[in-house]
Amino acid sequence: MSDIIRLTAAELADKLASREVSSVEATRAHLDRIAAVDGDVHAFLHVNEGALAAAADIDARRAAGEQLGPIAGVPLAIKDVLVTTDQPTTSGSRILEGYRSPYDATVVARSRAAGLVPLGKTNMDEFAMGSSTEHSAYGPTRNPWDLDRIPGGSGGGSAAAVAAFEAPLALGSDTGGSIRQPAHVTGTVGVKPTYGGVSRYGAIALASSLDQVGPVTRTVLDAGLLHDVIGGHDPQDSTSLTDAWPSFADAAREGARGDVLKGLKVGVIRELPDSGFDPGVAASFRASLALLEAHGAELVEIGAPHFEYGVAAYYLVLPAEASSNLAKFDSVRFGLRITPDGTPTVEDVMSATRDAGFGDEVKRRIILGTYALSAGYYDAYYGSAQKVRTLIQQDFATAFADVDVIATPTAPTTAFKLGEQLDDPLQMYLNDFTTIPANLAGVPGISIPSGLSDDDGLPVGIQFLAPAREDARLYRVGAALEALLLDSWGAPLLSRAPQLNGGNR
């Protein structure tokens, strides 16, 4: 059973299809792994009691000769921002403790229809606000590489589950880097699709113009396989694109053959200062660029003068949209209700509930967003931030006229220690410096492991960005570099991760 959890999703799918392994066996192996190590990692908030029954149903359908999807029977972890009918959905917040949705998020429904087996719901920063998964109301998740360090955020639970071999696949959401930054610090692969390429229906909204659901995996091919399942038009999402998308798994397979790098123009941002990154992160990035160049890619210096304002603009746009989206948590319609003593008014109950139910970071962003939208300040703050957003979009358009993809380090540092930045919100916000522009512009991004930092031996990721709707290009380039790196490592980066043993820290 221990060998099953080490398989990639593609490898496991092949064994399932040939009936060498059953879905029940695969699911039980991962549930056993969760039982053994999740007391240390805390990747999961809820483990699905119906997982084995769902797996047995897949096995029965396969035995009956039914044609199943390419990854049917493979277990899947689900970020707790995605609503599910059969499991609680809390978005990492006390205000939704125990909440059960009457419907599934579209990506969850599509996963079930494709035969994926939901293992459970993963931990996250409350309402996806954070870069460390320390802002969860249910306690922090720990990085499987070093249990005293953060797994990134907001989707640290999904990344940690994949990195700790508790799940071969996971769903995440990315508002400013919440899939890609956790991938960077856990040695996993994370993809933020083009805005509108994957349905947001049933994803509890943080910032509606920025949020995007995407895959968290151990390989680029696995990400493509999951993306093929969850992507495509959804009439229930008004922002969903009607495009006919190619197979991202096929794009990854094409990229792994390696010839896609010949003549590829890779943009390197002139304004991205080396001084802003840990030496080990910068060194790994330069080594990856050299590897790309050695195999036929052309490095092109590009300008992106407005990227430096991305963090400032983002932390006005996001809080403004969050303050509006979170207004629904009012103690009246659903969720937590705190009733003060005496004869409280509705306003008293609402105030007491939101005070008890929201954590400090959520309160901070609601206050900031409400202020930015208030009369007399809207144009100065929110309006100005939207103008900067337009300038960043123009920077991308100019750059992509000259290059095929843009490459950056995924994040400035490796995984920092738990508590190290918890009392410094500004420093925490800067962890998303390189990932935020993609969300502001709506373009796709991928982070793949580029190695281990020479400074501390922890994972480092490289990010590629492509024009909107060119997600397949990212899969080709990401898989090509992944294949080159695998040649030098001899095995996936996660094979080097310290082995976790249940009950040991």
Buried (B, 14 or more C-beta within 10 A) or exposed (E): EEEBBBBBBBBBBBBBBEEEBBBBBBBBBBBBBBEBBBEBBBBBBBBBEEBBEBBBBBBEBBEEEEEBBBBBBBBBBBBBBBBBBBBBBBBBBBBBEEBEBEEBBBBBBBBBEBBBBBBBBBBBBBBBBBBBBBBBBBEBBBBBBBBEBBBBBBBBBBBBBBBBBBBBBBBBBBBBBBBBBBBBBBBBBBBBBBBBBBBBBBBBBBBBBBBBBBBBBBBBBBBBBBBBBBBBBBEEBEBBBEEEBEBBBBBBBBBBEBEBBEEBBBBBBEEBEEEBBBEBBBBBBEBBBEBBBEBBBBBBEBBBEBBBBBBBBBBBBBBBBBBBBBEEBBBEEBBBBBEEEEEBEEEBBBBBBBEEBBBEBBBBBBEBBBBBBEEEEEEEBBEBBBEBBEBBBEBBEEBBEEBBBBBBBBBBBBBBEBEBBBEEBEBBBBBBBBBBBBBBBBBBBBBBBBBBBBBBEBBBBBBBBBBBBBBBBBBBBBBBBBBBBBEEBEEBBBEBBEEBEEEEE
